[in-house]
Amino acid sequence: MGMRSHFCGQLTKANAEQTVTVCGWVNTRRDHGGVIFIDLRDKEGLVQVVFNPDAAKMFELAGSLRNEFCVKVIGRVSLRDAGLVNPKLATGEIEIVAQELEILNASVTPPFQLNEENLSETTRLTHRVLDLRRPQMQYNMKLRYKTAMAIRKFLDANDFIDIETPMLTKSTPEGARDYLVPSRVHDGQFFALPQSPQLFKQMLMVAGFDRYYQIVKCFRDEDLRADRQPEFTQVDIETSFMSESDIRSLFEGMIRGVFKEVLDIELANPFPVMSYADAMALYGSDKPDLRVPLQFTELTDVMKTVDFKVFNSAANLEDGRVVALRVPNGAELSRSEIDAYTQFVGIYGAKGLAYIKVNAIENGRDGLQSPIVKNIDDAALQTILERVKAQNGDIIFFGADRAKVVNDAIGALRIKIGHEKGHASNDWQPLWVVDFPMFEYDDEGKRWVACHHPFTAPKDGHEDHLSTNPGLCIAKAYDMVLNGWEIGGGSVRIHREEVQSKVFRALNINAEEAQEKFGFLLDALQYGAPPHGGIAFGLDRIVTMMAGAESIRDVIAFPKTQRAQCLLTQAPSPVDEKQLRELHIRLRNNPAQLAEVKRDES
Amino acid sequence: MGMRSHFCGQLTKANAEQTVTVCGWVNTRRDHGGVIFIDLRDKEGLVQVVFNPDAAKMFELAGSLRNEFCVKVIGRVSLRDAGLVNPKLATGEIEIVAQELEILNASVTPPFQLNEENLSETTRLTHRVLDLRRPQMQYNMKLRYKTAMAIRKFLDANDFIDIETPMLTKSTPEGARDYLVPSRVHDGQFFALPQSPQLFKQMLMVAGFDRYYQIVKCFRDEDLRADRQPEFTQVDIETSFMSESDIRSLFEGMIRGVFKEVLDIELANPFPVMSYADAMALYGSDKPDLRVPLQFTELTDVMKTVDFKVFNSAANLEDGRVVALRVPNGAELSRSEIDAYTQFVGIYGAKGLAYIKVNAIENGRDGLQSPIVKNIDDAALQTILERVKAQNGDIIFFGADRAKVVNDAIGALRIKIGHEKGHASNDWQPLWVVDFPMFEYDDEGKRWVACHHPFTAPKDGHEDHLSTNPGLCIAKAYDMVLNGWEIGGGSVRIHREEVQSKVFRALNINAEEAQEKFGFLLDALQYGAPPHGGIAFGLDRIVTMMAGAESIRDVIAFPKTQRAQCLLTQAPSPVDEKQLRELHIRLRNNPAQLAEVKRDES
C-alpha cells in the first residue's frame, strides 16, 4: 500500500476505532463550529476528515488547505452520530479524526471546480489533467479497463493469444488515408501507421497460430466526425478452422459476457440475425436501432404509376425509392413539430416530408389530413393504407427520392421520432447484420469497390459471380450492431490464392498492382493457408455506449480534438530543420521557398 | 472448436476408440508397407494419421498430400502397438486411422523445410509466415503471450489499471531521435511517435489514477544494434504514494511471480541491491552479470607512482583508471588464447592487455610470468598481489586507460572469460542497481545531461547540489538487471514544480525552453501533484532471455531488420506524390529537384 494504509473511499464502519493513513486530494473544505472538515478524495472515493482545534499546530496547517492540495492524513476512524450520517457518501457513516497532517504538495487555484458542469470541450482538453480528476472521468477510464480486461479474460479462456503486429507498416493507398512516417535510413521511402492489422492477422493464421487477438491502436487520417479519432483502439481477432456461424456465436458470447461482467446487463441470447437486404428494406440502415420498432413500408412498386410527380418520378428512378413510415399517435403532432422534422430530414438531402394524418379512417378521404392526399388516386391510397396497416391516430410519413436519400432521411427520422415520441424501449438491442454484398458500384470511379475489404470471402456458390456479375455476389461478412451503432464487424476471409486473384480482378486491380501491394499475402496463401476469419470491435465506441457518454473523447484519456490536435501538449508542432533534413524531406510551404513552390505548383 | 473436435497435439490414450476431427498441416509424409503415414501438425503439436489402402478413393487423395498441405481428417483414435510407440511425441502412444480426408488448401513446395537449421535471417524474415510455423517460433510467441498475461494478472491483482496513452504525440528532441508523422490538417507541423509514455503516465498520476500500467509500443529512430528494434514493447508502470523501496519490492515480486508462473523458475528473494558506484567499481558495468563472480580490483591509487608509463599515465589521467582482473586457473591460458582476448578487448578501445601469470607465488618474481612485471617495482608488485589475493594458477589481467575504456574492455573480458572458462553459474542472477548519479557531464556539449531523464527525483537531501554541484547529486533511480541485461529501469519522479525547474536549470534548459517543451508537465505539477514513481520493463528483452533466444527478432512476430526494413511486406516503400502533397512535404532528394536541392545544401 505504500504510504497509505487504506483508500479513502473504502473505509467503512468496520474500520471504526482503527488508526489509518490515507493520501489524496482536498475535494472540499468547510469550517464549522470552530472545526475544519475536509472531504479527502482518492481514486476510490471520498472520506470526511475532521481537524479539531485542540491540536493547535496541525489545526493551523489544516487552515492553509485549499482545494486540490495533496495531503497525507493519519487519524482515527470514528463513527458519526446517527444524525450526521451522510447517506450520499459510501463512507458516510464514518469520519477520520486527524492526528497528523502532511501537505505533500500544494495547489494553485484550479481554473475550474471539479464539479462544474457544462465546461467547454476546449477547457476540458486544455486542462485534461484536472478534467481527468472528475469522478465521471475516473469511472469512465476504469470502465474502459474493466471492459478490456473482461475481453482479454474471455479470449484467454478460449485459447486466443495476443500477438503484436507492427506499427511501422507498408502504405497501401486503398480505403482511408494513411498516416505516413518518413524513413531516415531509406531516403524517399515511408512507413505507414496501420489502419488495421488485417493482413498481419491473416498471415498469423497462415502461420498456424489458429487463434489471435490484439487490443491495438489503429490510425486513419480522415476528416474527423464526432465519433472518430485519428488513432482509435480496435479489439482485433482472427481464428482458423471456424465457420461464419461458429465465429458469430463465439463473439456474441464474448460481448454478452462482457456486458454481464462489467455492467451486470443481460443481452439477448442468441442475438437476432438480419440480412443486409432486410435491414435496408425495413430500416433504411445496415445498423438499425432496434429499440425503435417503427419500420419502413415499401411503396416504390405502387408509386410507379401514381399520378403524383413527387412520388412517381422517385419510384421510376433507377436508384429511386418510395417508402412510408407509420408512427402511431403521430396525428397529434403539431404543425411546428412537423416543420421541425421536415427541416431535420433536409439535413440528409430530403427535399420535403410528405405526410398523412389518419384521423378517422372509417370516413375515407375525409378522415385523412394531408397536403398530398389529393394527388393520390383511390386505388393507390387504398394500397398505402393497407400496406402500412393504418389506424386512427397515426401519422404516415413518406420518403421519395434516390434510395440513399430516402434511407438516410427516413432512417434518421425513424430513430429521432421513435426516441422523442416514446416509441423506443430503454434497453440494449444487439443484432447481427449479415449477407452483405461483396461489392458496390462506384459511379464516379466507374468500377466495383469492396464493401468490406478485398479479402472477404464470397458466400459458397457465389464465386462465379465474381467474373460475371460482381453485384450479385454476397459476402461472408457480418456486423455486430447495438442500439444503432456498429460495434464490430468482420468476415470469413479468402484462403485460396485463386479466389483472391479473382476478387482483385473484379476490383479492376491488375496482377502487377496486386503483386506490388499485396504480393506478400498472395504468396502466403500459396502455402496451405487455412480457412480463417475474424472480427474487429471498436473499443472506444463500445465503452462510450457502456459509459453512457456523449463522445468517445470521454472514454479516452488524452484524445485529439476534431481538428486532430492535442490541446494539452500542443501536438502536432513544428520541428527542427535538422530533423527534416535527416528524414530527407522539406516543407512544401516553407516561406523561404515560396517562389520555388509557386513555380512547382503551377 | 469450429471444424475440429480436438487439437492434434492434445490427443492421448484417453481418446482411444473415439472418432475425432482434426485440422492442420502435413508436417511429414511417409509411405511404408503400402500404407501412407502423415504427421499432422497444429498449434498444439503433432499426431500421426494413417491412411489404409482399403478406402481406395481417400487413399488416392492421401497420395497427393505434400508437406504443408492444409487438411481436415476424420478418423478413429487407435492405440499403437507397444513396439510402435514413439516416446519423442506427446501423442506417440496413439495414431488416427483416417476415415475421411479433405484437402482444405494445397501448398506449393516451401522454399525451405521447417526443420532446417541455420537458415539465414534474410530467408527467415522474407518467408516469415513459414518461419513462424516452426515449433520454436510457435513456442516463443506463446511464451511472450504467457509472460505478458502473467504481468497483466499481477498488475490487475495489485489494483493497477491499463490506460492507453497517445501514439501521435509531440516531438521533444531530447535523447533519442523521434519518428515523425507529418500532419495533413496542420501545414508544416508534425506528430512524433512516443519514445515512451513517460510524461503521459506522470500526468495520469497527477490526475489521480494512482496505479497505471500499459504494455505499449515505443519508438526510437536510432541506428540499430543486435538487440534493438525501431519499435519495441515496454511494460510501462507508474504509481503514486509509494517510496523507492516500496516500488522496488512490488516489482521484483512481479518479475519473480512471472518467472515462477511461466517457467517454474524461482528467482532470489529478495533481489540483491547494489549501488551504481559499487557496480562500476567491482564490475565496470551498471548491469553486471552476477553469474560470473570475477571482480575488478582497484589499482588506480597505487599505479599513480609506479615507474611504468602504461599504468602511471592512465592512473594520473583525470578520468583514468587502472584495475586488475584475477582469473583463477588462468595461468593455463595459451599464448594464442591470450592473443584472442587481447584482440577482443581492442574492440572496446583497449590498446593492449597486460597480464601476470602466477605460477609459483612463493618464488617471488621468478614465480611470475609476464611481459610487464619487470616494469613494476617491488612495492607496487607486492600491493597488486596482495590486493587481488593472488594464488598459484591465477592469471591477472590489467586494464589501464580512461575509465570508460577500462570499464568496457575489462568488463566485457570478465564476462567472456567467465563464461568460456567455467567461472559462470548456469542460473538466473537478478539484481537491483540503485543510487545512480543524476547527471553526467557531456564534454562535447560542455554541459550536464540527465543520466536517466530530467524528471527523476534527487535523493532526499541532494536538492541543494542541483545548483551547487550537480555531479554530486544522486537520483532515486533504479535498474533491474538480470544476468547482465538491464530488463527494467525507473525512478521516483519529481512531483514539485520548483524542484523540476531547478533540474531544468541544472541541465541548462532555460525557462522559456522548459515552458515550450514541457510546459504541460510544469503546469500539471502545480495542481497538487502527488509523490509518484514508476518503472518500465523491456518486454522483448525479457522474453528473449526467457526463451533462450539469440535475438529479440526471435520473439517478435514481424520484426524489422537491422536496416529497419520489413522484408515480408517491403516496408518502408515509396509513396504517391499525391500523398506527399496532402502532407505539405516534398522529397529533398527528388531527382527532378536535384539542382534546387544542390543549391539549397550548399
HADDOCK unambig.tbl for C-alpha pairs under 7 A between the chains (distance, minus, plus):
assign (segid A and resid 2 and name CA) (segid B and resid 241 and name CA) 5.98 0.50 0.50
assign (segid A and resid 2 and name CA) (segid B and resid 242 and name CA) 4.32 0.50 0.50
assign (segid A and resid 2 and name CA) (segid B and resid 243 and name CA) 6.56 0.50 0.50
assign (segid A and resid 2 and name CA) (segid B and resid 246 and name CA) 5.87 0.50 0.50
assign (segid A and resid 3 and name CA) (segid B and resid 241 and name CA) 5.37 0.50 0.50
assign (segid A and resid 3 and name CA) (segid B and resid 242 and name CA) 5.63 0.50 0.50
assign (segid A and resid 42 and name CA) (segid B and resid 208 and name CA) 6.76 0.50 0.50
assign (segid A and resid 43 and name CA) (segid B and resid 208 and name CA) 6.25 0.50 0.50
assign (segid A and resid 43 and name CA) (segid B and resid 209 and name CA) 6.00 0.50 0.50
assign (segid A and resid 43 and name CA) (segid B and resid 210 and name CA) 6.82 0.50 0.50
assign (segid A and resid 68 and name CA) (segid B and resid 527 and name CA) 6.45 0.50 0.50
assign (segid A and resid 68 and name CA) (segid B and resid 528 and name CA) 5.78 0.50 0.50
assign (segid A and resid 69 and name CA) (segid B and resid 528 and name CA) 4.86 0.50 0.50
assign (segid A and resid 70 and name CA) (segid B and resid 528 and name CA) 4.89 0.50 0.50
assign (segid A and resid 70 and name CA) (segid B and resid 529 and name CA) 6.77 0.50 0.50
assign (segid A and resid 70 and name CA) (segid B and resid 530 and name CA) 6.12 0.50 0.50
assign (segid A and resid 104 and name CA) (segid B and resid 530 and name CA) 6.74 0.50 0.50
assign (segid A and resid 105 and name CA) (segid B and resid 496 and name CA) 6.96 0.50 0.50
assign (segid A and resid 105 and name CA) (segid B and resid 528 and name CA) 4.86 0.50 0.50
assign (segid A and resid 105 and name CA) (segid B and resid 529 and name CA) 6.25 0.50 0.50
assign (segid A and resid 105 and name CA) (segid B and resid 530 and name CA) 6.64 0.50 0.50
assign (segid A and resid 106 and name CA) (segid B and resid 527 and name CA) 6.97 0.50 0.50
assign (segid A and resid 106 and name CA) (segid B and resid 528 and name CA) 5.01 0.50 0.50
assign (segid A and resid 107 and name CA) (segid B and resid 526 and name CA) 5.49 0.50 0.50
assign (segid A and resid 107 and name CA) (segid B and resid 527 and name CA) 4.18 0.50 0.50
assign (segid A and resid 107 and name CA) (segid B and resid 528 and name CA) 4.46 0.50 0.50
assign (segid A and resid 108 and name CA) (segid B and resid 526 and name CA) 6.07 0.50 0.50
assign (segid A and resid 108 and name CA) (segid B and resid 527 and name CA) 5.81 0.50 0.50
assign (segid A and resid 110 and name CA) (segid B and resid 527 and name CA) 6.95 0.50 0.50
assign (segid A and resid 129 and name CA) (segid B and resid 203 and name CA) 6.21 0.50 0.50
assign (segid A and resid 129 and name CA) (segid B and resid 206 and name CA) 6.65 0.50 0.50
assign (segid A and resid 129 and name CA) (segid B and resid 207 and name CA) 4.93 0.50 0.50
assign (segid A and resid 129 and name CA) (segid B and resid 524 and name CA) 6.68 0.50 0.50
assign (segid A and resid 130 and name CA) (segid B and resid 207 and name CA) 5.99 0.50 0.50
assign (segid A and resid 132 and name CA) (segid B and resid 207 and name CA) 5.58 0.50 0.50
assign (segid A and resid 133 and name CA) (segid B and resid 207 and name CA) 5.02 0.50 0.50
assign (segid A and resid 133 and name CA) (segid B and resid 208 and name CA) 5.96 0.50 0.50
assign (segid A and resid 145 and name CA) (segid B and resid 161 and name CA) 6.17 0.50 0.50
assign (segid A and resid 145 and name CA) (segid B and resid 162 and name CA) 5.88 0.50 0.50
assign (segid A and resid 145 and name CA) (segid B and resid 163 and name CA) 6.94 0.50 0.50
assign (segid A and resid 161 and name CA) (segid B and resid 145 and name CA) 6.17 0.50 0.50
assign (segid A and resid 162 and name CA) (segid B and resid 145 and name CA) 5.88 0.50 0.50
assign (segid A and resid 163 and name CA) (segid B and resid 145 and name CA) 6.94 0.50 0.50
assign (segid A and resid 164 and name CA) (segid B and resid 557 and name CA) 6.98 0.50 0.50
assign (segid A and resid 165 and name CA) (segid B and resid 557 and name CA) 6.83 0.50 0.50
assign (segid A and resid 165 and name CA) (segid B and resid 558 and name CA) 6.49 0.50 0.50
assign (segid A and resid 166 and name CA) (segid B and resid 558 and name CA) 6.55 0.50 0.50
assign (segid A and resid 169 and name CA) (segid B and resid 571 and name CA) 5.83 0.50 0.50
assign (segid A and resid 169 and name CA) (segid B and resid 572 and name CA) 6.99 0.50 0.50
assign (segid A and resid 170 and name CA) (segid B and resid 569 and name CA) 6.54 0.50 0.50
assign (segid A and resid 170 and name CA) (segid B and resid 570 and name CA) 6.95 0.50 0.50
assign (segid A and resid 170 and name CA) (segid B and resid 571 and name CA) 4.69 0.50 0.50
assign (segid A and resid 170 and name CA) (segid B and resid 572 and name CA) 5.88 0.50 0.50
assign (segid A and resid 170 and name CA) (segid B and resid 573 and name CA) 6.64 0.50 0.50
assign (segid A and resid 179 and name CA) (segid B and resid 181 and name CA) 6.80 0.50 0.50
assign (segid A and resid 180 and name CA) (segid B and resid 181 and name CA) 5.90 0.50 0.50
assign (segid A and resid 180 and name CA) (segid B and resid 182 and name CA) 6.98 0.50 0.50
assign (segid A and resid 181 and name CA) (segid B and resid 179 and name CA) 6.81 0.50 0.50
assign (segid A and resid 181 and name CA) (segid B and resid 180 and name CA) 5.90 0.50 0.50
assign (segid A and resid 181 and name CA) (segid B and resid 181 and name CA) 5.01 0.50 0.50
assign (segid A and resid 182 and name CA) (segid B and resid 180 and name CA) 6.99 0.50 0.50
assign (segid A and resid 183 and name CA) (segid B and resid 572 and name CA) 6.83 0.50 0.50
assign (segid A and resid 188 and name CA) (segid B and resid 574 and name CA) 6.32 0.50 0.50
assign (segid A and resid 188 and name CA) (segid B and resid 587 and name CA) 6.12 0.50 0.50
assign (segid A and resid 189 and name CA) (segid B and resid 572 and name CA) 5.53 0.50 0.50
assign (segid A and resid 189 and name CA) (segid B and resid 573 and name CA) 4.71 0.50 0.50
assign (segid A and resid 189 and name CA) (segid B and resid 574 and name CA) 4.49 0.50 0.50
assign (segid A and resid 189 and name CA) (segid B and resid 575 and name CA) 6.96 0.50 0.50
assign (segid A and resid 190 and name CA) (segid B and resid 572 and name CA) 4.85 0.50 0.50
assign (segid A and resid 190 and name CA) (segid B and resid 573 and name CA) 5.39 0.50 0.50
assign (segid A and resid 190 and name CA) (segid B and resid 574 and name CA) 6.06 0.50 0.50
assign (segid A and resid 190 and name CA) (segid B and resid 575 and name CA) 6.77 0.50 0.50
assign (segid A and resid 191 and name CA) (segid B and resid 571 and name CA) 6.07 0.50 0.50
assign (segid A and resid 191 and name CA) (segid B and resid 572 and name CA) 4.63 0.50 0.50
assign (segid A and resid 191 and name CA) (segid B and resid 573 and name CA) 6.74 0.50 0.50
assign (segid A and resid 203 and name CA) (segid B and resid 129 and name CA) 6.19 0.50 0.50
assign (segid A and resid 206 and name CA) (segid B and resid 129 and name CA) 6.65 0.50 0.50
assign (segid A and resid 207 and name CA) (segid B and resid 129 and name CA) 4.93 0.50 0.50
assign (segid A and resid 207 and name CA) (segid B and resid 130 and name CA) 5.98 0.50 0.50
assign (segid A and resid 207 and name CA) (segid B and resid 132 and name CA) 5.58 0.50 0.50
assign (segid A and resid 207 and name CA) (segid B and resid 133 and name CA) 5.01 0.50 0.50
assign (segid A and resid 208 and name CA) (segid B and resid 42 and name CA) 6.76 0.50 0.50
assign (segid A and resid 208 and name CA) (segid B and resid 43 and name CA) 6.26 0.50 0.50
assign (segid A and resid 208 and name CA) (segid B and resid 133 and name CA) 5.95 0.50 0.50
assign (segid A and resid 209 and name CA) (segid B and resid 43 and name CA) 6.02 0.50 0.50
assign (segid A and resid 210 and name CA) (segid B and resid 43 and name CA) 6.83 0.50 0.50
assign (segid A and resid 241 and name CA) (segid B and resid 2 and name CA) 5.98 0.50 0.50
assign (segid A and resid 241 and name CA) (segid B and resid 3 and name CA) 5.40 0.50 0.50
assign (segid A and resid 242 and name CA) (segid B and resid 2 and name CA) 4.31 0.50 0.50
assign (segid A and resid 242 and name CA) (segid B and resid 3 and name CA) 5.64 0.50 0.50
assign (segid A and resid 243 and name CA) (segid B and resid 2 and name CA) 6.54 0.50 0.50
assign (segid A and resid 246 and name CA) (segid B and resid 2 and name CA) 5.85 0.50 0.50
assign (segid A and resid 496 and name CA) (segid B and resid 105 and name CA) 6.96 0.50 0.50
assign (segid A and resid 520 and name CA) (segid B and resid 568 and name CA) 6.33 0.50 0.50
assign (segid A and resid 520 and name CA) (segid B and resid 569 and name CA) 5.96 0.50 0.50
assign (segid A and resid 524 and name CA) (segid B and resid 129 and name CA) 6.67 0.50 0.50
assign (segid A and resid 526 and name CA) (segid B and resid 107 and name CA) 5.48 0.50 0.50
assign (segid A and resid 526 and name CA) (segid B and resid 108 and name CA) 6.07 0.50 0.50
assign (segid A and resid 527 and name CA) (segid B and resid 68 and name CA) 6.44 0.50 0.50
assign (segid A and resid 527 and name CA) (segid B and resid 106 and name CA) 6.97 0.50 0.50
assign (segid A and resid 527 and name CA) (segid B and resid 107 and name CA) 4.18 0.50 0.50
assign (segid A and resid 527 and name CA) (segid B and resid 108 and name CA) 5.82 0.50 0.50
assign (segid A and resid 527 and name CA) (segid B and resid 110 and name CA) 6.95 0.50 0.50
assign (segid A and resid 528 and name CA) (segid B and resid 68 and name CA) 5.76 0.50 0.50
assign (segid A and resid 528 and name CA) (segid B and resid 69 and name CA) 4.87 0.50 0.50
assign (segid A and resid 528 and name CA) (segid B and resid 70 and name CA) 4.88 0.50 0.50
assign (segid A and resid 528 and name CA) (segid B and resid 105 and name CA) 4.89 0.50 0.50
assign (segid A and resid 528 and name CA) (segid B and resid 106 and name CA) 5.03 0.50 0.50
assign (segid A and resid 528 and name CA) (segid B and resid 107 and name CA) 4.45 0.50 0.50
assign (segid A and resid 529 and name CA) (segid B and resid 70 and name CA) 6.77 0.50 0.50
assign (segid A and resid 529 and name CA) (segid B and resid 105 and name CA) 6.26 0.50 0.50
assign (segid A and resid 530 and name CA) (segid B and resid 70 and name CA) 6.13 0.50 0.50
assign (segid A and resid 530 and name CA) (segid B and resid 104 and name CA) 6.75 0.50 0.50
assign (segid A and resid 530 and name CA) (segid B and resid 105 and name CA) 6.65 0.50 0.50
assign (segid A and resid 557 and name CA) (segid B and resid 164 and name CA) 6.99 0.50 0.50
assign (segid A and resid 557 and name CA) (segid B and resid 165 and name CA) 6.85 0.50 0.50
assign (segid A and resid 558 and name CA) (segid B and resid 165 and name CA) 6.51 0.50 0.50
assign (segid A and resid 558 and name CA) (segid B and resid 166 and name CA) 6.57 0.50 0.50
assign (segid A and resid 568 and name CA) (segid B and resid 520 and name CA) 6.36 0.50 0.50
assign (segid A and resid 569 and name CA) (segid B and resid 170 and name CA) 6.55 0.50 0.50
assign (segid A and resid 569 and name CA) (segid B and resid 520 and name CA) 5.98 0.50 0.50
assign (segid A and resid 570 and name CA) (segid B and resid 170 and name CA) 6.94 0.50 0.50
assign (segid A and resid 571 and name CA) (segid B and resid 169 and name CA) 5.83 0.50 0.50
assign (segid A and resid 571 and name CA) (segid B and resid 170 and name CA) 4.68 0.50 0.50
assign (segid A and resid 571 and name CA) (segid B and resid 191 and name CA) 6.07 0.50 0.50
assign (segid A and resid 572 and name CA) (segid B and resid 169 and name CA) 6.99 0.50 0.50
assign (segid A and resid 572 and name CA) (segid B and resid 170 and name CA) 5.88 0.50 0.50
assign (segid A and resid 572 and name CA) (segid B and resid 183 and name CA) 6.82 0.50 0.50
assign (segid A and resid 572 and name CA) (segid B and resid 189 and name CA) 5.52 0.50 0.50
assign (segid A and resid 572 and name CA) (segid B and resid 190 and name CA) 4.85 0.50 0.50
assign (segid A and resid 572 and name CA) (segid B and resid 191 and name CA) 4.63 0.50 0.50
assign (segid A and resid 573 and name CA) (segid B and resid 170 and name CA) 6.62 0.50 0.50
assign (segid A and resid 573 and name CA) (segid B and resid 189 and name CA) 4.71 0.50 0.50
assign (segid A and resid 573 and name CA) (segid B and resid 190 and name CA) 5.38 0.50 0.50
assign (segid A and resid 573 and name CA) (segid B and resid 191 and name CA) 6.74 0.50 0.50
assign (segid A and resid 574 and name CA) (segid B and resid 188 and name CA) 6.31 0.50 0.50
assign (segid A and resid 574 and name CA) (segid B and resid 189 and name CA) 4.48 0.50 0.50
assign (segid A and resid 574 and name CA) (segid B and resid 190 and name CA) 6.06 0.50 0.50
assign (segid A and resid 575 and name CA) (segid B and resid 189 and name CA) 6.96 0.50 0.50
assign (segid A and resid 575 and name CA) (segid B and resid 190 and name CA) 6.77 0.50 0.50
assign (segid A and resid 584 and name CA) (segid B and resid 587 and name CA) 6.09 0.50 0.50
assign (segid A and resid 584 and name CA) (segid B and resid 588 and name CA) 5.02 0.50 0.50
assign (segid A and resid 584 and name CA) (segid B and resid 589 and name CA) 6.65 0.50 0.50
assign (segid A and resid 585 and name CA) (segid B and resid 585 and name CA) 6.47 0.50 0.50
assign (segid A and resid 585 and name CA) (segid B and resid 586 and name CA) 5.63 0.50 0.50
assign (segid A and resid 585 and name CA) (segid B and resid 587 and name CA) 4.56 0.50 0.50
assign (segid A and resid 585 and name CA) (segid B and resid 588 and name CA) 4.68 0.50 0.50
assign (segid A and resid 586 and name CA) (segid B and resid 585 and name CA) 5.64 0.50 0.50
assign (segid A and resid 586 and name CA) (segid B and resid 586 and name CA) 5.50 0.50 0.50
assign (segid A and resid 586 and name CA) (segid B and resid 587 and name CA) 6.35 0.50 0.50
assign (segid A and resid 586 and name CA) (segid B and resid 588 and name CA) 5.76 0.50 0.50
assign (segid A and resid 587 and name CA) (segid B and resid 188 and name CA) 6.14 0.50 0.50
assign (segid A and resid 587 and name CA) (segid B and resid 584 and name CA) 6.10 0.50 0.50
assign (segid A and resid 587 and name CA) (segid B and resid 585 and name CA) 4.56 0.50 0.50
assign (segid A and resid 587 and name CA) (segid B and resid 586 and name CA) 6.33 0.50 0.50
assign (segid A and resid 588 and name CA) (segid B and resid 584 and name CA) 5.04 0.50 0.50
assign (segid A and resid 588 and name CA) (segid B and resid 585 and name CA) 4.69 0.50 0.50
assign (segid A and resid 588 and name CA) (segid B and resid 586 and name CA) 5.76 0.50 0.50
assign (segid A and resid 589 and name CA) (segid B and resid 584 and name CA) 6.67 0.50 0.50
